[in-house]
Amino acid sequence: MEKTIKSVGLNYGIYLGLFILIATVLRYVFSIDSFINWKLNILLGIISIVIAVMASLKARKLIGGYISFKNAFIPFFITSLVAIVISTIIGILLFNVIDPEAAQYLNDQILEMTRGMMERFGAPQEAIDQAMAEAEGKDNFSIGNQLKSVVMQLAIMSVIGLIVAAIVKRKDPNEA
């Protein structure tokens, strides 16, 4: 039974990873600026959550409609893990091997967005200058920062997965 649950998570993770791969290529080809579009990034995050929820529901259906909390969490987590790893590999290859200039361009755009946001919120000029000085040396797309992002993404998806597992679990009324 646990093997079935894990394979559901793996399959959905591969599907989600392929979706992310296609989305990344399309974003890169049609608009590099779409990588810093927060609305699009939120939409992609919601799609990722929905697909991971579908994995938990599929696992519940496969094992007869009843599933423990742990067994509801496992496919969600595996789906998320596989997709995040695929996404990170794509990001590392794209921004560190294929087109490092794109990473530099996006880092510059992020700096300008940060400056604009701080100005809109009325931050003092010295705070803006300090934040810009600190951010100028940061490469958001470096291998190290992308690997740090894996940890953050897994933590966030794990919390969401725990909530989903609590909702998806269903106790068999015939068991004591």
N, C-alpha and C positions, 0 to 999 in steps of 0.2 A: 504493500500500500504506500509506504513512504517513498519508494522508488517512483511510483506513478506521480505522486505529488511533486517530487523534485523534477521529473521530466516535464511536467506541465510548466513549471517555473522556467526551466531551461528553454523550452520551445517558445514560450511567450517572450522571454528575454531576447532570444534571437530575432523574433519578429519585430520587437520594439527596437532592437539595435539596428536592424536593416532599415526600419522607418527613419531612425535618426540619421543613418548614413545617407539615405536619399535626401532627407531634408537639409542636411549639411551641404551636400554637393549642390543642391538647388540654390541654397542661400549664397554659397560662395560664387556660383556662376552668375546669378541674377542681381544680387545686391549684397556686397560685403558688409554694408551698414546694418543689414538685418540681424547680424550677430549681436548687436548692442540694442536692438529694439526690444524693450522690456515687455511690451504687449505680446509680441510673438514668442518670446522666451517663456512667458507665463502660460500661453496656449500650449506650447510644447510640453511644459511641465504637467499641465492638466491631462494631456493625452497620455503621457507616461503613467500617471497615476491611474487613469481609467484602464489602461491595458494591464497594469499590475493587479488591479481589482478583478478584472476579468479572469486572470490566472487563478486567483483564490476561489472565485465562483466556479470555474471549470473544475478545479480540484474537488470542491465539495460535491459537484454533480457526479464526477467520476467515481467517487467512493460511496455513492448511495444517498446523497443528500444530507448526510450528517458529518460534521467535521469538528475536530477539537480546535481550540485557540491556536495551539502550536502548529497544527497541520494547515490551518488557514493562513498563518503568517509565513510559513516556509515558501510557498510559491510566489507570494508577493515579494519577499526579500530576494529570492533567486532571480526573478524577472528583473527587478531593479538593479541588482548587482551585475548581471550579464549586460544589460543595456548601458549602465554607467561605464563599465569597462570598455565596451565597444565604442561608446561615444568618446571616451578619453583617448583611446588609441587613435581614433580618427582625428581628434583635435591635435594631438601631439604630431602626427604625421603631417597634417595640413599646415599648422602654424610653426613648426620647427624644422620640417624637412622640405616640403613642397613649396611653401610660400611664406618665408619668415617676414617679408615686407608687409604682408597682410596683417600679421600680428602687430607690427610696429604701427601701422595705420590705425588699427582698432585701439591700441593703447593710447594713441594721441587723441582719438575721438572720445574715449572714456575720460581722459583728462579734461577735455573741453566740456563734456557733459557735467562732470563733477564741479568744475568752475562755475558753469551756468546755474547749476542747482544751488550752490552755496550763495551765489549772488542773489538769486530769487528769494532765498530764505533770509536775506539780509545779514549774512555773516560779515564780520569786520574784515577789512582788506588784509590785515596781518594774519588772520586765521586762514584766509583763502591762500595767501602766499605760502604759509607754512604747510598747508595740506598739499598744495601743488608741488612744493619742493620734495615732500616725502613721496608723493605718488609718481613723480617723474622717473625715479629709478626703478619702479616696479614694472615687471613684465608679467602681465596677467596671463599670458599664454605660454610661459616657460614650462618646461617639463615638471619642475618642482611644484609650481603653483597649480598646474593641472592635476597632479597627484594629490595635493592638499584638497583640491576641490572634490576628488573622489570620496575622501573621508567625510567631508561636509554633506555631500549629496546622499551618501549612504546613511548618515545619521538622520537627516531629514526624512528620507524615504522609510527608514526603520520606524520612526515615530508615527508616520502616517500608516505604515503597515500594521503596527500594533493596534491602532484605532480600527482599521479595516478588519483585522482578524477578530476583534471583539464584536464587530457587527456581523461578520460572515459566519462565525462559529454557530453550530447548531448541534445541540445534544440530542442523542437518540433517546426518545422517551421509553424505549424498551430496555435500556441499560439501567442498572441500579445506580 
